[in-house]
Amino acid sequence: MTSTLPFLTSYDPPGTSEGTLDPMGLYQIADQLAVQLVPAVRERMQRIRFLTAMAVGTLVTEGIDDDPALRDASPYLVWEWLVVEAIIRSMDDFTHLWGVPGTDVASRALDHYGYIDARSYLKTPRVFGFNGVYKRLAIHLGIVDVHLGPGPNAEVLADAWARGLGLSGITDAKPMISRWSEAVHRSLNERPPRTNSHWSNERWNELAQAFLPTTCKGREKRLIRELLHSADNRRLGALPIIWQLQNEFKEEDEYSEEVLHDRISALEPAYKMLLKAIRDYEGFARGLHDGFDVLRSEATRLDANGYSISDIANDKDFKQSIKGLHKRFEETHRSLGEITLTSMSLQNLFSERFGVFSEPLDARECAYAICTHHEAVQEAKSAEGKRSWFDRIGPAKIYLRHAYRAKRRDIYPGKYVHDYRGNPIRRFWLDLS
């Protein structure tokens, strides 16, 4: 793997797990830079047709009151449960399941209980279910409002969807929408709320086929493309130029964000400063990320006696990874100071988080600094803190716990650690072609 992806299919209960993502605390700044490049798209977005499921969902849940006492079972969330359950029940082909948020936890829930509810679904569905994942983009495109009610483009998208099913329009789809609305009602009336549709396999399949990411038809595709490229002020950042560049990549193995960013810089000078900050930050992040991985893989080979941190100082890959790290810090610090964010100073955040690497360190000192930094990152992940991936055996040795042991892999100098929305936009482009 050359990148660290923020995909979640399960969660870390507070204080009881190690925090299995982002051990060096690198993701937050990368994410903020990506937001500047493409404001409305998130890396977890993969299959753009869930915008249609949200649009139709506003019609399905219309008139169903939201009970404040059931914050984890709002009508739109129950609709989400039903759509995901339908896809899981009806499809066993990875092509259809890939990119559907929540399929892992929903599959386990169906296996164990035979239904989906707030307890068994994603812990924070407002963030990680498809309503949460696609909400920001759906708002930008006028498909939903901030409360996930219908936006100005909800009905026109729903109409295009209905015509793609072979119906004459949204009016012709009302009997089907009424069935789904009744299923939401029944599910909400369970105590606690849970999916309870009383449907046959045929009805489950009907719902699945209506929203499979792979069955989007021409009119619906054209409308979503038009919304993504409309000329009004929806602030989609570099999305149009990234979309335009997709035709240049004929083979998937030709596609990389490093190359994509070079092309954007050549075509759109306005993004040069931001893209320089991204490149500089990724150069720093790559060194720290690979250095930690090399240390981790070497510590994997030792057992009860632990691993002496200073032993990594003679490792060729470790030394290459951290070479000139203080210079990379300096260049990144300067570049981050040249871009303006309204919400925070990335330059200050970078200094606060990674300042220990601003001074020249030899390989031994850097190894100790990496271990201490990892412990601080884990401690800051929640109010209770998360355990580090290793235990200390005195000040100079670590014992890497079994869940985090990994075989030695190559280092990737010059490759990004993080993604900057190029992959989801590529996936959108493929789905809508």
C-alpha positions as CSV (number, residue, x, y, z in Angstrom):
1,M,0.0,0.0,0.0
2,T,1.4,3.4,-0.9
3,S,-1.3,5.4,0.9
4,T,-3.1,5.6,4.2
5,L,-6.8,5.6,3.5
6,P,-9.4,6.8,6.1
7,F,-12.0,4.1,5.3
8,L,-13.9,2.8,8.3
9,T,-16.1,-0.2,8.4
10,S,-16.1,-0.5,12.2
11,Y,-15.1,1.7,15.1
12,D,-12.7,1.8,18.1
13,P,-14.7,1.9,21.4
14,P,-13.4,4.8,23.5
15,G,-10.5,3.9,25.7
16,T,-10.6,0.2,24.9
17,S,-8.7,-0.1,21.7
18,E,-5.4,1.2,20.2
19,G,-6.8,3.5,17.6
20,T,-5.8,1.6,14.5
21,L,-5.7,4.5,12.1
22,D,-3.1,7.2,11.6
23,P,-0.4,6.2,14.1
24,M,1.7,9.3,13.3
25,G,-1.1,11.8,13.4
26,L,-0.5,12.8,9.8
27,Y,-4.1,12.7,8.4
28,Q,-5.7,15.8,9.8
29,I,-3.4,18.3,7.9
30,A,-3.7,16.2,4.7
31,D,-7.4,16.2,5.0
32,Q,-7.6,20.0,5.5
33,L,-5.4,20.5,2.4
34,A,-7.6,18.2,0.4
35,V,-10.7,20.1,1.5
36,Q,-9.1,23.2,0.1
37,L,-8.5,21.5,-3.2
38,V,-12.0,19.9,-3.6
39,P,-14.2,21.3,-0.8
40,A,-17.3,19.1,-1.2
41,V,-15.8,15.6,-1.8
42,R,-14.5,13.3,0.9
43,E,-12.2,10.2,0.4
44,R,-14.9,7.8,1.7
45,M,-17.1,8.8,-1.3
46,Q,-16.8,6.1,-3.9
47,R,-20.2,5.4,-5.6
48,I,-21.9,8.6,-6.5
49,R,-25.3,7.0,-7.0
50,F,-26.0,7.3,-3.3
51,L,-26.9,10.9,-4.1
52,T,-29.9,9.4,-5.8
53,A,-30.8,7.2,-2.9
54,M,-30.7,10.4,-0.7
55,A,-32.9,12.3,-3.2
56,V,-35.5,9.5,-3.3
57,G,-35.2,9.1,0.5
58,T,-36.5,12.6,1.0
59,L,-39.7,11.5,-0.8
60,V,-39.9,8.2,1.1
61,T,-39.5,9.9,4.5
62,E,-41.7,13.0,3.7
63,G,-44.3,13.5,6.4
64,I,-42.7,11.0,8.8
65,D,-41.9,12.9,12.0
66,D,-38.5,12.7,13.6
67,D,-38.8,11.6,17.2
68,P,-36.2,13.6,19.3
69,A,-36.0,10.6,21.7
70,L,-34.7,8.4,18.9
71,R,-31.7,10.4,17.7
72,D,-30.0,7.2,16.3
73,A,-33.1,6.2,14.4
74,S,-34.3,9.2,12.4
75,P,-36.5,8.4,9.4
76,Y,-33.6,9.0,7.0
77,L,-31.4,6.6,8.9
78,V,-34.0,3.9,8.8
79,W,-34.3,4.4,5.1
80,E,-30.5,4.0,4.9
81,W,-30.8,0.7,6.9
82,L,-33.4,-0.6,4.5
83,V,-31.3,0.3,1.4
84,V,-28.1,-1.3,2.7
85,E,-30.0,-4.4,3.9
86,A,-31.7,-4.8,0.5
87,I,-28.3,-4.7,-1.3
88,I,-26.7,-7.2,1.1
89,R,-29.7,-9.5,1.0
90,S,-29.9,-9.4,-2.8
91,M,-26.3,-9.2,-3.9
92,D,-23.3,-11.5,-3.3
93,D,-21.1,-10.1,-6.1
94,F,-18.3,-7.8,-4.8
95,T,-18.8,-5.6,-7.9
96,H,-22.2,-4.6,-6.5
97,L,-21.1,-4.3,-2.9
98,W,-17.9,-2.4,-3.4
99,G,-18.1,1.2,-2.1
100,V,-21.5,0.7,-0.3
101,P,-20.9,2.2,3.2
102,G,-21.6,0.0,6.1
103,T,-21.8,-3.4,4.4
104,D,-19.4,-5.1,6.8
105,V,-21.2,-4.2,10.0
106,A,-24.6,-4.6,8.4
107,S,-23.8,-8.1,7.1
108,R,-22.7,-9.1,10.7
109,A,-26.0,-7.6,12.1
110,L,-28.1,-9.6,9.6
111,D,-26.1,-12.8,10.3
112,H,-26.5,-12.4,14.1
113,Y,-29.9,-10.8,14.5
114,G,-31.7,-10.9,11.1
115,Y,-32.2,-7.1,11.1
116,I,-30.4,-3.8,11.4
117,D,-30.8,-1.3,14.2
118,A,-28.9,1.6,15.7
119,R,-27.0,-0.7,18.0
120,S,-25.8,-3.1,15.3
121,Y,-25.1,-0.6,12.5
122,L,-22.2,1.9,12.4
123,K,-21.6,3.6,15.7
124,T,-21.8,7.1,14.1
125,P,-24.0,6.6,11.1
126,R,-24.4,10.4,10.6
127,V,-20.7,10.4,9.6
128,F,-20.1,6.9,8.1
129,G,-23.3,5.7,6.6
130,F,-24.2,6.9,3.1
131,N,-26.2,9.8,4.4
132,G,-23.3,11.0,6.4
133,V,-20.6,10.3,3.8
134,Y,-22.4,12.0,0.9
135,K,-24.2,14.8,2.9
136,R,-21.8,17.6,2.2
137,L,-21.7,16.9,-1.6
138,A,-25.5,16.5,-1.7
139,I,-26.0,19.9,0.0
140,H,-23.5,21.5,-2.5
141,L,-25.5,20.1,-5.4
142,G,-28.9,21.1,-4.0
143,I,-30.1,17.6,-3.5
144,V,-30.7,17.8,0.2
145,D,-30.8,20.6,2.8
146,V,-28.7,20.7,6.0
147,H,-31.4,18.6,7.8
148,L,-31.4,16.0,5.0
149,G,-34.7,17.2,3.8
150,P,-35.4,17.8,0.1
151,G,-33.2,20.3,-1.7
152,P,-34.2,22.2,-4.9
153,N,-32.8,19.4,-7.1
154,A,-34.2,16.4,-5.1
155,E,-37.3,15.9,-7.2
156,V,-35.7,16.4,-10.6
157,L,-33.1,13.8,-9.7
158,A,-35.8,11.4,-8.4
159,D,-37.7,11.9,-11.6
160,A,-34.6,11.1,-13.7
161,W,-34.1,8.0,-11.6
162,A,-37.7,6.9,-12.1
163,R,-37.4,7.2,-15.8
164,G,-34.3,5.1,-15.7
165,L,-36.4,2.3,-14.2
166,G,-38.6,2.4,-17.2
167,L,-41.4,4.5,-15.5
168,S,-43.0,7.6,-17.0
169,G,-41.6,9.7,-14.1
170,I,-41.8,10.3,-10.4
171,T,-45.6,10.1,-10.4
172,D,-45.4,6.6,-11.8
173,A,-43.0,5.6,-9.0
174,K,-45.4,6.6,-6.1
175,P,-46.7,3.1,-5.4
176,M,-43.1,1.9,-4.9
177,I,-42.2,4.9,-2.8
178,S,-45.3,4.3,-0.7
179,R,-44.2,0.7,0.0
180,W,-40.8,1.9,1.1
181,S,-42.4,4.7,3.3
182,E,-44.6,2.1,5.0
183,A,-41.5,0.0,5.7
184,V,-39.8,3.0,7.3
185,H,-43.0,3.5,9.5
186,R,-43.1,-0.1,10.6
187,S,-39.4,-0.1,11.4
188,L,-39.7,3.1,13.5
189,N,-42.6,1.5,15.4
190,E,-40.5,-1.3,16.6
191,R,-39.0,-0.9,20.1
192,P,-36.2,-0.2,19.7
193,P,-36.5,0.8,16.1
194,R,-35.1,-1.9,13.7
195,T,-35.7,-2.9,10.1
196,N,-39.0,-4.7,9.8
197,S,-40.4,-4.5,6.3
198,H,-42.5,-7.7,6.0
199,W,-41.1,-8.0,2.5
200,S,-40.6,-11.0,0.3
201,N,-37.3,-11.6,-1.4
202,E,-38.8,-10.1,-4.5
203,R,-39.5,-6.8,-2.6
204,W,-36.0,-6.7,-1.2
205,N,-34.5,-7.2,-4.6
206,E,-36.7,-4.5,-6.0
207,L,-35.2,-2.0,-3.6
208,A,-31.7,-3.2,-4.2
209,Q,-32.0,-3.0,-8.0
210,A,-33.4,0.5,-7.7
211,F,-30.2,1.9,-6.1
212,L,-27.3,-0.4,-7.0
213,P,-24.3,1.8,-7.9
214,T,-23.9,-0.2,-11.1
215,T,-27.4,0.2,-12.5
216,C,-27.5,4.0,-13.0
217,K,-29.1,4.9,-16.3
218,G,-28.4,7.6,-18.9
219,R,-30.8,10.3,-17.9
220,E,-29.8,10.0,-14.2
221,K,-26.1,10.0,-15.1
222,R,-26.5,13.1,-17.3
223,L,-28.3,15.0,-14.6
224,I,-25.7,14.2,-11.9
225,R,-22.9,15.2,-14.3
226,E,-24.7,18.5,-15.0
227,L,-25.1,19.2,-11.3
228,L,-21.3,18.5,-10.8
229,H,-20.5,21.0,-13.6
230,S,-23.1,23.6,-13.2
231,A,-21.8,27.1,-13.5
232,D,-23.3,28.7,-10.4
233,N,-21.4,29.2,-7.2
234,R,-21.3,25.8,-5.6
235,R,-17.6,26.0,-4.8
236,L,-16.5,22.6,-5.9
237,G,-12.9,23.7,-6.2
238,A,-10.7,21.7,-8.6
239,L,-13.3,19.1,-9.3
240,P,-14.1,20.3,-12.8
241,I,-10.4,20.3,-13.9
242,I,-9.8,16.9,-12.2
243,W,-12.8,15.6,-14.1
244,Q,-11.5,17.0,-17.4
245,L,-8.2,15.3,-16.9
246,Q,-9.7,11.8,-16.5
247,N,-9.6,11.2,-20.2
248,E,-5.8,11.4,-20.2
249,F,-5.6,8.3,-18.1
250,K,-6.5,5.3,-20.3
251,E,-5.2,2.6,-18.0
252,E,-5.9,2.5,-14.2
253,D,-2.2,1.9,-13.4
254,E,-1.4,5.2,-15.1
255,Y,-3.5,7.1,-12.6
256,S,-1.8,8.7,-9.6
257,E,-2.4,11.9,-7.7
258,E,1.2,12.9,-8.1
259,V,0.8,13.0,-11.9
260,L,-2.7,14.5,-11.6
261,H,-1.3,17.4,-9.5
262,D,1.4,18.0,-12.0
263,R,-1.2,18.4,-14.7
264,I,-3.4,20.6,-12.6
265,S,-0.5,22.9,-11.8
266,A,0.3,23.2,-15.6
267,L,-3.3,24.0,-16.5
268,E,-4.6,26.0,-13.5
269,P,-1.9,28.3,-12.0
270,A,-4.3,29.4,-9.3
271,Y,-3.7,26.0,-7.6
272,K,0.1,26.0,-7.7
273,M,0.6,27.3,-4.2
274,L,-1.8,24.9,-2.7
275,L,-0.3,22.0,-4.6
276,K,3.2,22.9,-3.6
277,A,2.1,22.8,0.1
278,I,0.6,19.4,-0.6
279,R,3.8,18.1,-2.2
280,D,5.9,19.5,0.6
281,Y,3.7,18.1,3.3
282,E,3.6,14.7,1.6
283,G,7.4,14.6,1.4
284,F,7.6,15.2,5.2
285,A,4.8,12.7,5.9
286,R,6.3,10.0,3.7
287,G,9.6,10.2,5.7
288,L,7.9,9.9,9.0
289,H,5.4,7.3,7.8
290,D,8.0,5.0,6.3
291,G,10.4,5.5,9.2
292,F,7.7,4.4,11.7
293,D,6.9,1.4,9.4
294,V,10.5,0.3,9.2
295,L,10.9,0.5,13.0
296,R,7.6,-1.4,13.4
297,S,8.6,-4.2,11.1
298,E,12.0,-4.7,12.8
299,A,10.4,-4.7,16.2
300,T,8.0,-7.4,14.9
301,R,10.9,-9.8,14.7
302,L,11.7,-9.7,18.4
303,D,9.6,-11.3,21.1
304,A,9.5,-11.2,24.9
305,N,12.8,-9.4,25.3
306,G,11.7,-6.5,23.2
307,Y,13.5,-4.4,20.6
308,S,16.2,-1.9,21.4
309,I,15.1,1.3,19.7
310,S,18.6,2.4,18.9
311,D,19.2,-0.7,16.8
312,I,17.2,0.8,13.9
313,A,19.8,3.6,13.5
314,N,21.9,1.3,11.3
315,D,19.0,0.3,9.0
316,K,19.5,1.5,5.5
317,D,15.8,2.1,4.7
318,F,15.2,3.9,8.0
319,K,18.1,6.2,7.4
320,Q,16.9,7.0,3.9
321,S,13.3,7.6,5.2
322,I,14.3,10.2,7.8
323,K,17.2,11.8,5.9
324,G,16.8,15.5,5.8
325,L,13.6,15.4,7.8
326,H,14.3,18.7,9.4
327,K,14.7,20.3,6.0
328,R,11.4,18.8,4.8
329,F,9.8,20.2,8.0
330,E,11.2,23.7,7.2
331,E,10.0,23.6,3.6
332,T,6.6,22.4,4.6
333,H,6.3,24.9,7.4
334,R,7.0,27.7,4.9
335,S,4.6,26.4,2.2
336,L,1.7,26.0,4.7
337,G,2.2,29.6,5.8
338,E,1.6,30.7,2.3
339,I,-1.9,29.3,2.0
340,T,-4.9,30.8,3.9
341,L,-7.6,28.8,5.7
342,T,-10.6,30.3,7.4
343,S,-10.9,27.6,10.0
344,M,-7.3,27.2,11.3
345,S,-3.7,27.8,10.8
346,L,-2.2,24.7,9.3
347,Q,1.3,26.2,9.9
348,N,0.7,26.5,13.6
349,L,-0.9,23.0,13.8
350,F,2.0,21.5,11.9
351,S,4.5,23.2,14.3
352,E,2.6,22.1,17.4
353,R,2.3,18.5,16.2
354,F,5.6,17.9,14.5
355,G,8.0,20.5,16.0
356,V,10.3,17.9,17.5
357,F,11.4,17.1,13.9
358,S,12.3,20.7,13.1
359,E,15.8,20.2,14.4
360,P,18.5,18.0,12.9
361,L,18.4,14.6,14.6
362,D,20.7,11.6,14.0
363,A,19.1,8.3,13.2
364,R,19.1,7.1,16.8
365,E,17.6,10.4,18.1
366,C,15.0,10.3,15.4
367,A,14.0,6.7,16.3
368,Y,13.4,7.8,19.9
369,A,11.5,10.9,18.8
370,I,9.2,8.8,16.5
371,C,8.3,6.4,19.4
372,T,7.6,9.3,21.7
373,H,5.6,11.1,19.0
374,H,3.5,8.0,18.3
375,E,2.6,7.6,22.0
376,A,1.5,11.3,22.2
377,V,-0.6,10.9,19.0
378,Q,-2.4,7.9,20.5
379,E,-2.9,9.6,23.8
380,A,-4.6,12.5,22.1
381,K,-7.1,10.5,20.1
382,S,-9.8,10.6,22.7
383,A,-10.5,11.9,26.2
384,E,-9.5,8.5,27.6
385,G,-6.6,8.1,25.2
386,K,-5.7,5.2,23.0
387,R,-2.9,2.7,23.8
388,S,0.2,2.9,21.7
389,W,1.0,0.0,19.3
390,F,3.9,-1.0,21.5
391,D,4.6,-1.3,25.2
392,R,7.7,0.1,26.8
393,I,10.3,-2.2,28.4
394,G,12.3,0.5,30.1
395,P,13.2,3.8,28.3
396,A,15.2,2.1,25.5
397,K,13.2,-0.9,24.5
398,I,9.7,-1.5,23.1
399,Y,7.5,-4.6,22.7
400,L,5.3,-4.5,19.7
401,R,1.9,-6.0,20.4
402,H,0.8,-8.8,18.2
403,A,-2.1,-6.9,16.5
404,Y,0.4,-4.4,15.0
405,R,3.1,-6.7,13.9
406,A,3.8,-6.5,10.1
407,K,6.3,-7.9,7.7
408,R,9.0,-5.7,6.2
409,R,7.8,-3.8,3.1
410,D,9.4,-1.4,0.7
411,I,9.6,2.3,1.4
412,Y,8.1,4.6,-1.1
413,P,10.1,7.9,-1.4
414,G,8.4,10.3,-3.7
415,K,5.0,8.7,-3.2
416,Y,2.1,10.4,-1.4
417,V,1.0,8.9,1.9
418,H,-2.5,10.4,1.6
419,D,-5.2,10.8,-1.0
420,Y,-6.5,14.2,-2.2
421,R,-9.9,13.3,-3.7
422,G,-8.5,12.1,-7.0
423,N,-9.6,8.6,-6.4
424,P,-13.3,9.2,-5.6
425,I,-13.6,11.7,-8.5
426,R,-12.1,9.0,-10.7
427,R,-14.7,6.6,-9.4
428,F,-17.5,9.1,-10.0
429,W,-16.2,9.6,-13.6
430,L,-16.2,5.9,-14.3
431,D,-19.7,5.4,-12.8
432,L,-21.2,8.2,-14.8
433,S,-19.4,7.5,-18.1
